[in-house]
Amino acid sequence: MRAIEYSVTGEPDVLTLVDRPLTEVGPGEVRVRIHRSGVNPTDWKSRRGNEAGTAVHPAQVPNQDGAGVVDAVGQGVDVALTGRRVWLWEAAYQRPAGGTAQEYAVVPVRHVMPLPDDASYDLGAALGVPFLTAHRCLTVTEDGPDRLGPGRLAGRTVLVAGGAGAVGNAAIQLARWSDATVITTVSGPEKGNLAGLAGADHVIDYKQQDVVAEVRAIAPGGVNTIVEVWPAASAPVGAAGTPPHGSVAVYATDGGPTTKELFEGLAEAYRREIKRRRHLEEARRRAPSPPHPQSPPVRALWPAAAESLTLKVMVLARMADLTMIFLATTGVTFVLSAVAILVR
Ligand SMILES: NC(=O)c1ccc[n+]([C@@H]2O[C@H](COP(=O)([O-])OP(=O)(O)OC[C@H]3O[C@@H](n4cnc5c(N)ncnc54)[C@H](OP(=O)(O)O)[C@@H]3O)[C@@H](O)[C@H]2O)c1
C-alpha cells in the first residue's frame, strides 16, 4: 500500500511517498481504509522536532486524525464493525506505522468512532485532536460537568479566545451544543463571522474593542470557563473574567513567554484583580445603607382592624412582636383570636 513517512526531522520536504506492507491487525485493534487524513499542529510540530536533520527510527507515518471505513478487526473486536464508516483519533501516537497518511491504518478499537452517513469524511477527519482538546478544556472546571451534551453547560458562560481557530471553533460548537452562553474573541469581521456560524452568542473584536470591559458588561458575575489559546496576551481577561471556582484552560503558548514567565504574568494579573475586587467590596461596605422602609405605627392600623377580626389578630400579633407564622405554628393564634373577640 502507499504511505507517506519521514525518517528525519525537518520541513515538509522530508516527507516521502513509499510502498509499505499492509499492517496485520492485532487483538483489540481495527484496520481502517483511510478516505481522509487530517493534519494538525501536533503533526507538523512532531515532524519538525527540536532540530532539523535528527534521525527518526523507525520511520514515522504522520497524522493523528482521519476518517474512513473499517476493513478488518482483530481478536476480541465486534465483527459488526467491519464495513462501518468511522472517524479516528491519535492514530500515530506512539505508533510509528500508525498515522493516517497511508491507505490503511491500524489503531486500537477505542480510537475509532462511528461516522454517521450524513457526515462527510472531511468532517470526520477534522474532529479528532481539535475537538478532543476543546472537550477537555470545557470539562476541567471545578463544579462543571465531565462530559458534554445538551443541557450540560446550561446556565454557565464560556469565553473562547480565538474563536475562528481550529480548537477555538470546536470549543464554541461544543459549548453551544451543551447550552452554554458563549463569548468569543476574534481579530476581525471575517473571523467573527466564522465564530458566529459556530454558535457564539457574543463576538468581541480584540483588535478594536476593550475585551475586559466587554466581558464584564456581558457577564458581570464573570465567566465559568475560559478556553485560552494565547494566555500571554489575555492574562488580564482571564483574571477579570473568572469568578471563584472558574477556570482558565490553556491549550497553547505559541510565541509567548516561557512557562515560568507566563505563570508569573498570570499571577500578577490575578493579584491586581483580587485587589480591584477588594476595593470594590470595601467601597460597597462603606457606602451608607438605604433607609429601611418604616412600618406604620400599630395605632394607625387600629381603625381598620376594628372592621376585621383577622386584622385585629395581626395588630395584636405585632404588638406582641410575633410573626403570623410563629403564631400559626404555636397555637397562640387561637388565644389572640379569643382576646380579639373580647376587645371587639
Ligand atoms: N489544532 C489542534 O488540534 C490543537 C490541539 C491542541 C493544541 N493546539 C495548539 O493550539 C494552538 C492553536 O492551534 P489551532 O490549530 O487552533 O490554530 P489556528 O487554527 O491557527 O487558530 C489559532 C487562533 O488563535 C487566535 N489568536 C492568535 N492570537 C490571539 C490573541 N492574541 N488573542 C486571541 N486569539 C488569538 C487566532 O485568531 P486571530 O487570527 O483572529 O488572531 C486563531 O484563530 C497551536 O499552538 C497548537 O499547537 C492545537
The ligand as a Tripos MOL2 file, in Angstrom:
@<TRIPOS>MOLECULE
LIG
   48    52     1     0     0
SMALL
NO_CHARGES

@<TRIPOS>ATOM
      1 N1         -5.4550   22.0680   16.4070 N.am      1 LIG1
      2 C1         -5.2850   21.2060   17.4040 C.2       1 LIG1
      3 O1         -5.7510   20.0710   17.3400 O.2       1 LIG1
      4 C2         -4.5510   21.6080   18.6500 C.ar      1 LIG1
      5 C3         -4.6770   20.8380   19.8130 C.ar      1 LIG1
      6 C4         -4.0040   21.2360   20.9800 C.ar      1 LIG1
      7 C5         -3.1990   22.3680   20.9420 C.ar      1 LIG1
      8 N2         -3.0910   23.0690   19.7800 N.ar      1 LIG1
      9 C6         -2.2340   24.2460   19.7950 C.3       1 LIG1
     10 O2         -3.0890   25.3770   19.8240 O.3       1 LIG1
     11 C7         -2.5250   26.4430   19.0620 C.3       1 LIG1
     12 C8         -3.5570   26.8880   18.0430 C.3       1 LIG1
     13 O3         -3.8660   25.7950   17.2380 O.3       1 LIG1
     14 P1         -5.0630   25.8330   16.2180 P.3       1 LIG1
     15 O4         -4.9490   24.6070   15.3930 O.co2     1 LIG1
     16 O5         -6.3520   26.1020   16.9100 O.co2     1 LIG1
     17 O6         -4.5820   27.0840   15.3440 O.3       1 LIG1
     18 P2         -5.3830   28.0800   14.4070 P.3       1 LIG1
     19 O7         -6.4690   27.3560   13.7130 O.co2     1 LIG1
     20 O8         -4.3760   28.7920   13.6010 O.co2     1 LIG1
     21 O9         -6.0260   29.0900   15.4720 O.3       1 LIG1
     22 C9         -5.2640   29.9290   16.2810 C.3       1 LIG1
     23 C10        -6.1960   31.0250   16.7300 C.3       1 LIG1
     24 O10        -5.5570   31.8140   17.7080 O.3       1 LIG1
     25 C11        -6.0530   33.1180   17.5800 C.3       1 LIG1
     26 N3         -5.1850   34.0990   18.2150 N.ar      1 LIG1
     27 C12        -3.9060   34.3650   17.9620 C.ar      1 LIG1
     28 N4         -3.5140   35.3650   18.7640 N.ar      1 LIG1
     29 C13        -4.5580   35.7050   19.5540 C.ar      1 LIG1
     30 C14        -4.7740   36.6650   20.5870 C.ar      1 LIG1
     31 N5         -3.8030   37.4980   20.9760 N.pl3     1 LIG1
     32 N6         -5.9930   36.7120   21.1870 N.ar      1 LIG1
     33 C15        -6.9790   35.8870   20.8020 C.ar      1 LIG1
     34 N7         -6.8310   34.9700   19.8100 N.ar      1 LIG1
     35 C16        -5.6250   34.8890   19.1920 C.ar      1 LIG1
     36 C17        -6.1260   33.3020   16.0870 C.3       1 LIG1
     37 O11        -7.1090   34.2400   15.8320 O.3       1 LIG1
     38 P3         -6.8130   35.5690   15.0510 P.3       1 LIG1
     39 O12        -6.0820   35.2260   13.7870 O.co2     1 LIG1
     40 O13        -8.1570   36.1120   14.8390 O.co2     1 LIG1
     41 O14        -5.9410   36.3710   15.9570 O.co2     1 LIG1
     42 C18        -6.5760   31.9530   15.5850 C.3       1 LIG1
     43 O15        -7.9880   31.9220   15.4370 O.3       1 LIG1
     44 C19        -1.2290   25.8830   18.4920 C.3       1 LIG1
     45 O16        -0.1820   26.2080   19.3530 O.3       1 LIG1
     46 C20        -1.4200   24.3940   18.5260 C.3       1 LIG1
     47 O17        -0.2120   23.6930   18.6120 O.3       1 LIG1
     48 C21        -3.7680   22.7360   18.6520 C.ar      1 LIG1
@<TRIPOS>BOND
     1     1     2 1
     2     2     3 2
     3     2     4 1
     4     4     5 ar
     5     4    48 ar
     6     5     6 ar
     7     6     7 ar
     8     7     8 ar
     9     8     9 1
    10     8    48 ar
    11     9    10 1
    12     9    46 1
    13    10    11 1
    14    11    12 1
    15    11    44 1
    16    12    13 1
    17    13    14 1
    18    14    15 2
    19    14    16 1
    20    14    17 1
    21    17    18 1
    22    18    19 2
    23    18    20 1
    24    18    21 1
    25    21    22 1
    26    22    23 1
    27    23    24 1
    28    23    42 1
    29    24    25 1
    30    25    26 1
    31    25    36 1
    32    26    27 ar
    33    26    35 ar
    34    27    28 ar
    35    28    29 ar
    36    29    30 ar
    37    29    35 ar
    38    30    31 1
    39    30    32 ar
    40    32    33 ar
    41    33    34 ar
    42    34    35 ar
    43    36    37 1
    44    36    42 1
    45    37    38 1
    46    38    39 2
    47    38    40 1
    48    38    41 1
    49    42    43 1
    50    44    45 1
    51    44    46 1
    52    46    47 1
@<TRIPOS>SUBSTRUCTURE
     1 LIG1         1 GROUP 0 **** ****
